[in-house]
Amino acid sequence: MTVFEGTFTPIDALRFAIVIGRFNDLVTGKLLEGCQDCLKRHGIDPDPHGTQVDYAWVPGSFEIPLVARQLALTHRYDAIICLGAVIRGSTPHFDYVSAEVSKGIAAASFQTGVPVVFGVLTTDTMQQALERAGIKSNHGWDYAMNAIEMASLMRQIRPLNADGHSGNNLSASGNQSLPSSLRSAAPETAEAD
């Protein structure tokens, strides 16, 4: 059997999009900094004027899934990173927003075959969000790592032919098989805390 596993090299040809919610921008700005730092330290140019990372700013977390899906449908990106922060208040608004954002991001990935990383913090307090955005650790770094790994993994899986074999990435034994859901006809080209 073959083992598929994402790697962190070579990654110079990978392209990413980052969708960032402006609401709670004190938190999302820090997540973005952590994400960019990780990409840069792994050889990816995070410059908005460069060729490897595109940025899309949306009003809040609720709007992230729509834009992530539209970007994924272009098939220009190896992975999309979604950054947002939903902080519990005194109304049920938190529950509705966080549930729909998580479902929407998952759906964008399933529907397009492009890895869409769930980088939306869902916390009870602003303090908890800030701790996850840099005071204790920056989960933006983790989200970028997830995107790199998933982009690499999908590049290994996509070349598989319908019979479960590839031309050069798998062993010659021919014993590999994947579920039909992984062998979709998706054109070329997820996790909080």
C-alpha positions in Angstrom: 0.0 0.0 0.0 1.1 3.6 -0.6 1.2 6.2 2.1 0.3 9.7 1.0 1.6 12.4 3.2 2.1 16.2 2.7 5.6 17.6 2.8 7.0 21.0 3.2 9.4 20.9 0.3 9.6 21.7 -2.6 7.0 24.4 -2.3 8.3 27.2 -4.6 5.5 26.6 -7.2 2.6 26.6 -4.7 0.0 29.4 -4.9 -2.2 30.4 -2.0 -5.1 32.8 -1.3 -5.9 34.2 2.1 -9.4 35.4 3.0 -9.4 37.6 6.0 -12.4 38.9 7.9 -12.1 42.6 8.9 -14.4 42.3 11.9 -12.2 41.8 15.1 -9.3 43.0 13.0 -7.1 43.3 16.1 -7.2 39.5 16.1 -7.3 38.8 12.4 -4.4 41.1 11.7 -2.3 39.2 14.1 -3.4 35.9 12.6 -2.4 37.2 9.2 1.0 38.2 10.5 1.6 34.7 11.8 0.4 33.2 8.6 2.7 35.4 6.5 5.7 34.7 8.7 5.2 31.0 8.3 4.8 31.2 4.6 7.9 33.4 4.3 10.0 31.1 6.5 9.0 28.1 4.3 10.2 29.8 1.0 6.8 31.3 -0.1 6.8 35.0 -1.0 3.8 36.5 0.9 4.1 39.9 -0.8 0.7 41.0 -2.1 2.3 42.2 -5.2 4.1 38.9 -5.8 2.9 35.8 -7.6 2.4 33.3 -4.8 -0.2 34.7 -2.4 -3.4 36.7 -3.1 -5.4 38.4 -0.4 -9.2 38.9 -0.1 -10.6 41.1 2.6 -14.2 40.6 3.6 -16.4 42.5 6.2 -16.6 39.6 8.7 -16.3 35.9 9.2 -19.8 35.2 7.8 -18.6 36.4 4.4 -15.5 34.2 4.3 -17.0 31.0 2.9 -18.5 32.7 -0.2 -15.3 34.3 -1.2 -13.2 31.3 -0.4 -15.4 29.1 -2.6 -15.3 31.7 -5.5 -11.5 31.7 -5.2 -11.3 27.9 -5.1 -13.5 27.7 -8.2 -10.8 29.6 -10.2 -8.5 26.6 -9.6 -5.5 29.1 -9.5 -4.6 28.1 -5.9 -3.2 25.0 -4.3 -4.9 26.0 -1.0 -6.9 28.8 0.6 -6.5 30.0 4.1 -9.5 31.5 5.9 -8.8 33.8 8.8 -11.4 35.3 11.1 -12.5 35.7 14.7 -16.0 35.1 16.1 -16.1 36.1 19.8 -19.1 35.1 22.0 -21.4 37.9 23.1 -24.5 38.1 25.1 -26.8 37.0 22.2 -27.1 33.8 20.2 -25.4 35.6 17.2 -22.1 33.8 18.0 -23.7 30.4 17.6 -25.3 31.2 14.2 -22.2 32.8 12.8 -19.7 30.2 13.9 -21.9 27.3 12.8 -22.5 28.7 9.3 -18.9 29.8 8.8 -17.6 26.3 9.7 -20.1 24.6 7.4 -19.5 27.0 4.6 -15.7 26.6 4.7 -16.0 22.8 4.7 -18.5 23.0 1.8 -16.1 25.2 -0.2 -13.4 22.6 0.1 -15.6 19.6 -0.6 -17.3 21.2 -3.6 -14.1 22.4 -5.3 -11.5 19.8 -4.3 -9.2 22.7 -3.2 -8.0 22.6 0.4 -9.7 25.4 2.3 -8.1 25.8 5.8 -10.4 26.7 8.7 -8.6 29.5 10.5 -11.5 31.1 12.2 -11.1 31.5 15.9 -14.3 30.9 17.9 -13.7 32.0 21.4 -15.6 33.1 24.5 -13.6 36.2 25.1 -11.4 38.7 23.4 -8.6 37.6 25.7 -8.8 34.0 24.5 -8.8 35.3 20.9 -5.7 37.4 21.5 -3.9 34.5 23.2 -4.4 32.4 20.1 -3.4 35.3 17.8 0.0 35.9 19.3 0.1 36.6 23.1 0.7 32.9 23.9 1.1 31.5 20.4 -0.1 32.5 16.9 -2.4 30.0 15.3 -1.9 31.9 12.0 1.4 30.0 11.8 -0.5 26.7 12.2 -3.0 27.6 9.6 -0.3 28.3 7.0 1.4 25.0 7.9 -1.9 23.2 7.3 -2.2 24.9 4.0 1.3 24.0 2.9 0.9 20.4 3.9 -2.6 20.0 2.3 -1.4 21.6 -0.9 1.5 19.2 -1.1 -0.7 16.2 -0.3 -3.3 17.1 -2.9 -0.5 17.4 -5.5 0.4 13.8 -4.8 -3.2 12.5 -5.0 -4.4 14.5 -8.0 -2.2 12.7 -10.6 -3.9 9.3 -9.9 -5.6 7.8 -12.8 -9.1 6.4 -12.5 -7.7 2.9 -11.8 -5.8 4.2 -8.7 -2.4 4.3 -10.3 -0.1 7.2 -11.2 2.6 7.4 -13.7 5.5 8.0 -11.4 4.6 8.9 -7.8 3.5 5.4 -6.6 5.3 2.1 -6.4 5.1 -0.2 -9.4 3.3 -2.9 -7.4 -0.1 -1.7 -8.5 -1.8 -2.5 -5.2 -2.9 1.1 -4.5 -6.6 2.0 -4.5 -8.4 5.1 -3.3 -12.0 5.7 -2.6 -13.8 7.0 -5.6 -14.4 10.3 -3.7 -10.7 10.9 -3.9 -10.6 10.2 -7.6 -13.0 12.9 -8.5 -12.8 14.8 -11.7 -11.9 18.0 -9.8 -9.9 20.3 -12.1 -6.2 20.9 -11.2 -4.9 23.2 -9.3 -9.2 23.2 8.0 -9.0 23.9 11.8 -9.4 26.4 14.6 -8.0 25.6 18.0 
